[in-house]
Amino acid sequence: MQLTGDQHLLKNLNRMAIVRQLSAHPGQSRAVLAEALMLTKSTVSGLVRELIDEGWLLEREVVATGELGRRPTPLFIHQGRLVLLGAEIGVDGVHAIATSLTGDILARLRSPLDASRDARRAMAQLARLLLQLHARLDGATQRVVGIGVGLPGGVDEASGHLFFAPNLGWRDLPAAQLLAGHLRGSALQAAPLYLQNEADVAVIGELEFAAERRPDPLVYLSLGLGVGAGVVVEDRLLTGARGMAGEVGHTTLQIDGPACSCGRLGCAEALIGFRAMLDPGAASAGLAEVRRRLADAPADAEAAIARAGRYLGMLLGNLSAAYDPGSIVLGGPAVELGAPLLRPAFQMLERHAGAAGLQPPLVTVSRFGADAVAVGAAALARYRLTRPLIAASRLAAAA
């Protein structure tokens, strides 16, 4: 019998519902899955058989207990066969990782950007790094099922087009087209590509790979040379009409404040990012330069970091008012500065909330550290692959 498009979608929905259920509740049997997903046992048995054959799932032997009767066989996500690749292009270089379907890191590679920071060269460099990473996998048993990429700017995910990456000076870049071109004819040619803003992929990493479910709405705030946010509401990524949602680094915190990389004045990035913690004439701006200033002029550096922290607290208060988040996760290299930046931020946030008689939102630090964007990019691939209804609705909206 030939399946119609709707039947294909329904079947894929049921397949991926099983995958997501076992990601959240490993070790369930076919009977338990059928009950939890409200499917017939025969439907679950047939789909599980397919998923085991394809490498999504595995079943484990039941340990004999001496009890009579046949015990149900527990099912788990297969950790070794299907692989996700995730990559981050940032001002410091390209970072690529391979993960299991549940986010365990299998391999990683880093490479600095070419001195010119040429966008097209960077996409070629990314392709080379992904292929080098793929070469580290076991070609006989492991297969890449999706590739995600986090970029430092606004991205239209449907087309893979990067609008503007101010800290790299990139504009109107057909990033997905370029990357696909460099992978054409390679072992990764058939792997689906998913490109999105760096903070957006990082928030997906917190959604997909966190040890426990975070309260909704979920906001991830990326802090470094730039400042950006990713927002998830009811398991859906908020991207906006043009893919520019979450560009909170370019919201104004101070009228006629310092110049920002975007060309405006008083943006959050100009008051919170690394440039705000350094002398105006600093040749470069990164965590290493901030730490050098802390060593050379501790009083001035600490004052600058504390001032950036207070503006960070103001931005957190604005995010709280705008989204009423269940939780906010902080990530990016600036988080490594720790208490000197975060203490004044939390104090300002508490003052901001207290003035309105409200409780401040739950704020935590990402458990993925420096890998947050690359892990999140891999998570974006899983998110798109295992949520076919969201994917179908996105395609319908783009048509």
C-alpha positions as CSV (number, residue, x, y, z in Angstrom):
1,M,0.0,0.0,0.0
2,Q,1.4,3.4,-1.0
3,L,1.3,6.0,1.8
4,T,-0.1,9.5,1.1
5,G,1.7,12.6,2.3
6,D,-0.5,12.8,5.4
7,Q,0.1,9.2,6.2
8,H,3.8,9.7,5.9
9,L,3.6,12.6,8.3
10,L,1.5,10.7,10.7
11,K,3.9,7.8,10.7
12,N,6.9,10.0,11.2
13,L,5.1,11.8,14.0
14,N,4.5,8.5,15.8
15,R,8.1,7.3,15.1
16,M,9.6,10.5,16.6
17,A,7.1,10.5,19.5
18,I,8.7,7.2,20.5
19,V,12.2,8.6,20.2
20,R,11.3,11.7,22.3
21,Q,9.5,9.6,24.9
22,L,12.5,7.3,25.3
23,S,14.8,10.3,25.4
24,A,12.8,11.6,28.4
25,H,12.0,8.2,30.0
26,P,14.6,5.7,29.0
27,G,14.0,2.0,29.6
28,Q,10.3,1.9,28.8
29,S,8.8,-1.2,27.2
30,R,6.7,-1.4,24.1
31,A,3.6,-1.8,26.2
32,V,4.4,1.2,28.3
33,L,5.1,3.3,25.2
34,A,1.8,2.3,23.7
35,E,-0.1,3.4,26.8
36,A,1.9,6.6,27.2
37,L,1.5,7.6,23.5
38,M,-2.0,6.3,23.1
39,L,-1.0,4.0,20.2
40,T,-1.8,0.4,19.6
41,K,0.7,-2.2,20.7
42,S,1.0,-3.5,17.2
43,T,1.7,0.0,15.8
44,V,4.4,0.6,18.5
45,S,6.0,-2.8,17.9
46,G,6.2,-2.2,14.1
47,L,7.7,1.3,14.5
48,V,10.1,0.2,17.2
49,R,11.4,-2.6,14.9
50,E,12.1,0.1,12.2
51,L,13.8,2.4,14.7
52,I,16.0,-0.4,16.0
53,D,17.0,-1.3,12.4
54,E,17.8,2.3,11.6
55,G,19.9,2.8,14.7
56,W,17.7,5.2,16.7
57,L,16.9,2.6,19.4
58,L,18.3,-0.4,21.1
59,E,16.8,-3.0,23.4
60,R,18.6,-4.6,26.3
61,E,18.4,-8.1,27.7
62,V,16.2,-8.4,30.7
63,V,18.0,-9.4,33.9
64,A,16.6,-12.7,35.2
65,T,15.0,-12.3,38.6
66,G,13.6,-15.8,39.1
67,E,10.0,-14.5,38.8
68,L,7.6,-16.4,36.5
69,G,6.4,-15.0,33.2
70,R,8.1,-13.0,30.5
71,R,9.4,-9.6,31.5
72,P,9.0,-6.7,29.1
73,T,12.1,-5.7,27.2
74,P,13.4,-2.1,28.0
75,L,14.2,0.2,25.1
76,F,16.8,3.0,25.0
77,I,18.1,5.6,22.6
78,H,21.1,4.1,20.8
79,Q,24.2,6.1,21.9
80,G,26.6,4.8,19.3
81,R,25.1,4.6,15.8
82,L,23.4,7.9,14.8
83,V,25.5,11.1,15.2
84,L,24.7,14.8,15.2
85,L,27.3,17.4,14.2
86,G,27.1,20.9,15.7
87,A,29.3,23.9,14.9
88,E,29.8,27.5,16.0
89,I,31.3,30.2,13.9
90,G,32.3,33.1,16.2
91,V,34.8,36.0,16.3
92,D,37.5,33.7,17.7
93,G,37.1,30.9,15.2
94,V,35.2,27.7,14.3
95,H,34.3,25.1,16.9
96,A,32.7,21.8,15.8
97,I,31.6,18.8,17.8
98,A,30.0,15.4,17.2
99,T,27.4,14.2,19.7
100,S,25.2,11.2,20.3
101,L,21.4,11.6,20.0
102,T,21.3,12.5,23.7
103,G,24.0,15.2,23.6
104,D,27.0,13.2,24.8
105,I,30.1,14.7,23.1
106,L,31.9,12.1,21.0
107,A,34.6,14.4,19.4
108,R,35.5,18.0,19.0
109,L,37.7,20.2,16.8
110,R,38.6,23.9,16.9
111,S,40.2,26.2,14.3
112,P,40.9,29.9,14.3
113,L,39.4,32.1,11.6
114,D,41.5,33.3,8.8
115,A,43.0,36.7,9.6
116,S,40.9,38.3,7.0
117,R,37.7,37.0,8.5
118,D,36.4,36.6,5.0
119,A,32.9,35.1,5.1
120,R,33.2,32.8,2.2
121,R,36.5,31.5,3.3
122,A,35.0,30.9,6.8
123,M,32.3,28.7,5.3
124,A,34.9,26.7,3.4
125,Q,36.9,26.3,6.6
126,L,33.7,25.2,8.4
127,A,33.1,22.5,5.8
128,R,36.7,21.2,6.1
129,L,36.4,21.0,9.9
130,L,33.1,19.1,9.7
131,L,34.7,16.6,7.2
132,Q,37.7,16.2,9.6
133,L,35.3,15.5,12.4
134,H,33.4,13.0,10.3
135,A,36.6,11.2,9.5
136,R,37.1,10.6,13.3
137,L,33.8,8.6,13.4
138,D,33.5,4.9,12.8
139,G,32.3,4.8,9.2
140,A,31.2,1.2,9.5
141,T,28.8,1.7,12.4
142,Q,28.1,5.5,12.8
143,R,26.1,7.7,10.5
144,V,25.6,11.5,10.7
145,V,21.8,12.3,10.5
146,G,21.9,16.1,10.8
147,I,24.3,19.1,11.0
148,G,23.5,22.3,12.9
149,V,25.4,25.6,12.8
150,G,25.2,28.6,15.1
151,L,26.1,32.0,13.5
152,P,26.7,35.3,15.3
153,G,23.8,37.3,13.7
154,G,20.3,37.2,12.5
155,V,19.5,34.1,10.4
156,D,16.5,33.1,8.3
157,E,16.5,29.4,9.1
158,A,14.2,28.4,6.2
159,S,16.7,29.7,3.7
160,G,19.9,29.6,5.8
161,H,20.5,33.2,4.9
162,L,22.6,35.3,7.4
163,F,21.4,38.9,7.4
164,F,24.0,40.7,9.5
165,A,26.8,39.6,11.8
166,P,28.1,43.0,13.1
167,N,31.1,41.7,15.0
168,L,32.4,39.9,11.9
169,G,31.3,42.6,9.5
170,W,29.2,40.1,7.4
171,R,26.1,41.1,5.6
172,D,23.6,39.2,3.3
173,L,25.5,35.9,3.3
174,P,23.9,32.8,1.7
175,A,25.5,30.7,4.4
176,A,23.6,27.4,3.9
177,Q,24.0,27.5,0.2
178,L,27.8,28.1,0.5
179,L,28.2,25.4,3.1
180,A,26.1,22.9,1.1
181,G,28.3,23.7,-1.9
182,H,31.5,22.9,0.0
183,L,30.0,19.6,1.2
184,R,28.7,18.5,-2.2
185,G,30.2,15.2,-3.3
186,S,31.5,14.5,0.2
187,A,30.4,11.9,2.8
188,L,28.2,14.7,4.4
189,Q,26.4,15.7,1.2
190,A,23.1,14.0,2.2
191,A,23.0,15.1,5.9
192,P,20.3,17.8,6.5
193,L,21.7,21.2,7.3
194,Y,20.1,23.6,9.9
195,L,21.5,27.1,10.5
196,Q,20.4,29.5,13.1
197,N,21.6,32.4,15.3
198,E,24.1,31.3,18.0
199,A,21.8,32.2,21.0
200,D,18.9,30.5,19.4
201,V,20.8,27.2,19.0
202,A,22.1,27.5,22.5
203,V,18.6,27.8,23.9
204,I,17.6,24.7,21.9
205,G,20.5,22.9,23.5
206,E,19.1,23.8,26.9
207,L,15.7,22.5,25.8
208,E,16.8,19.3,24.1
209,F,19.8,18.1,26.2
210,A,19.3,19.5,29.7
211,A,19.2,16.9,32.5
212,E,15.7,18.1,33.5
213,R,13.0,20.1,31.8
214,R,13.4,23.8,32.4
215,P,10.4,26.0,33.2
216,D,8.7,27.7,30.2
217,P,9.2,30.3,28.7
218,L,13.0,29.6,28.5
219,V,15.4,32.4,27.7
220,Y,19.1,31.9,26.9
221,L,21.3,35.0,27.1
222,S,24.6,34.9,25.4
223,L,27.3,37.2,26.8
224,G,30.7,37.9,25.2
225,L,31.9,40.4,22.6
226,G,28.2,40.5,21.5
227,V,25.0,40.0,23.5
228,G,22.1,38.0,22.2
229,A,19.1,36.0,23.4
230,G,17.3,32.8,22.3
231,V,13.7,32.3,23.4
232,V,11.6,29.2,23.5
233,V,7.9,29.3,24.2
234,E,5.9,26.1,24.6
235,D,8.8,24.2,22.9
236,R,8.8,26.5,19.9
237,L,11.8,28.7,19.1
238,L,10.7,32.3,18.7
239,T,12.5,33.6,15.6
240,G,10.4,36.5,14.5
241,A,9.2,37.6,11.1
242,R,12.7,37.8,9.6
243,G,14.7,35.6,11.9
244,M,15.8,38.6,14.0
245,A,14.0,37.9,17.3
246,G,16.3,37.8,20.3
247,E,18.8,40.5,19.1
248,V,18.6,42.1,22.6
249,G,22.2,43.2,22.3
250,H,20.9,46.0,20.0
251,T,18.1,47.2,22.3
252,T,18.9,50.6,23.9
253,L,19.8,50.8,27.5
254,Q,21.2,54.3,27.5
255,I,20.2,57.2,25.3
256,D,23.2,58.7,23.6
257,G,25.4,56.0,25.2
258,P,28.6,54.5,23.7
259,A,28.7,53.5,20.0
260,C,27.7,50.0,19.2
261,S,29.0,47.7,16.4
262,C,25.6,48.0,14.7
263,G,26.0,51.8,14.3
264,R,23.6,52.9,17.0
265,L,24.3,54.4,20.4
266,G,23.7,53.0,23.9
267,C,23.0,49.4,22.9
268,A,23.1,46.6,25.5
269,E,26.1,45.2,23.7
270,A,28.1,48.4,24.0
271,L,27.4,48.5,27.7
272,I,27.7,44.8,28.6
273,G,29.9,43.2,26.0
274,F,33.7,42.8,26.4
275,R,34.4,46.2,24.8
276,A,32.6,47.9,27.7
277,M,35.2,46.2,30.1
278,L,38.3,47.4,28.2
279,D,40.0,50.7,27.4
280,P,38.4,52.5,24.4
281,G,41.6,52.1,22.4
282,A,42.0,48.3,23.0
283,A,43.1,46.6,19.8
284,S,40.9,43.5,20.3
285,A,38.2,42.6,22.7
286,G,37.8,39.1,24.2
287,L,38.0,37.2,27.5
288,A,41.8,37.0,27.4
289,E,42.1,40.8,27.0
290,V,39.7,41.4,29.9
291,R,41.7,39.1,32.1
292,R,44.9,40.9,31.1
293,R,43.4,44.2,32.1
294,L,42.4,42.6,35.5
295,A,46.0,41.7,36.0
296,D,47.5,45.0,34.9
297,A,44.9,47.5,36.3
298,P,42.7,45.5,38.7
299,A,40.8,48.5,40.2
300,D,39.8,50.0,36.8
301,A,39.0,46.6,35.3
302,E,36.9,45.6,38.3
303,A,35.0,48.8,38.2
304,A,34.3,48.4,34.4
305,I,33.2,44.8,34.9
306,A,30.9,45.8,37.8
307,R,29.4,48.6,35.7
308,A,28.8,46.1,32.9
309,G,27.2,43.8,35.5
310,R,24.7,46.4,36.5
311,Y,23.7,47.0,32.9
312,L,23.4,43.2,32.6
313,G,21.0,43.2,35.5
314,M,19.0,46.0,33.8
315,L,18.8,43.9,30.7
316,L,17.7,40.8,32.7
317,G,15.0,42.9,34.2
318,N,13.8,44.0,30.7
319,L,13.8,40.4,29.5
320,S,11.8,39.5,32.6
321,A,9.2,42.2,31.8
322,A,9.1,41.3,28.1
323,Y,8.8,37.5,28.3
324,D,7.8,36.7,31.9
325,P,10.3,33.7,31.7
326,G,10.1,30.6,33.7
327,S,13.9,30.6,33.6
328,I,16.9,32.5,32.1
329,V,20.1,30.7,31.3
330,L,23.3,32.7,31.0
331,G,26.1,31.5,28.7
332,G,29.0,32.7,26.6
333,P,32.6,33.5,27.5
334,A,31.8,36.5,29.8
335,V,30.1,34.2,32.3
336,E,33.6,32.8,33.1
337,L,34.3,36.2,34.8
338,G,32.0,34.9,37.6
339,A,31.0,36.9,40.6
340,P,32.6,40.3,39.6
341,L,30.1,40.4,36.7
342,L,27.2,38.3,38.0
343,R,26.9,39.6,41.5
344,P,26.0,43.2,40.5
345,A,23.8,41.8,37.8
346,F,21.7,39.8,40.3
347,Q,21.6,42.7,42.7
348,M,20.2,45.0,40.0
349,L,17.7,42.3,38.9
350,E,16.4,41.9,42.4
351,R,16.1,45.6,42.8
352,H,14.3,45.8,39.5
353,A,11.8,43.1,40.5
354,G,11.4,44.3,44.1
355,A,10.5,47.8,43.0
356,A,7.4,46.3,41.2
357,G,6.7,43.8,44.1
358,L,7.7,40.8,42.0
359,Q,9.9,37.8,42.4
360,P,12.9,37.8,40.1
361,P,13.0,35.0,37.5
362,L,15.1,31.9,38.1
363,V,18.6,32.6,36.5
364,T,21.2,29.8,36.1
365,V,24.4,29.3,34.2
366,S,24.5,26.9,31.2
367,R,26.0,23.5,32.1
368,F,27.5,23.3,28.6
369,G,30.0,26.1,29.2
370,A,32.2,26.9,26.2
371,D,30.4,24.2,24.2
372,A,27.0,25.7,24.6
373,V,26.6,27.0,21.0
374,A,28.2,24.0,19.3
375,V,26.2,21.5,21.5
376,G,23.1,23.7,20.8
377,A,23.7,23.5,17.1
378,A,23.7,19.7,17.3
379,A,20.6,19.9,19.4
380,L,19.0,22.1,16.7
381,A,19.4,19.2,14.2
382,R,17.7,16.8,16.7
383,Y,15.0,19.3,17.4
384,R,14.1,19.6,13.7
385,L,14.4,15.9,13.0
386,T,12.3,14.7,15.9
387,R,9.6,17.3,15.8
388,P,8.1,16.8,12.3
389,L,4.9,18.6,13.0
390,I,6.8,21.8,13.8
391,A,8.9,21.3,10.7
392,A,5.8,20.8,8.6
393,S,4.1,23.9,9.9
394,R,7.3,25.9,9.2
395,L,7.4,24.7,5.6
396,A,3.7,25.5,5.2
397,A,4.2,29.0,6.5
398,A,7.2,29.6,4.2
399,A,5.3,28.4,1.1
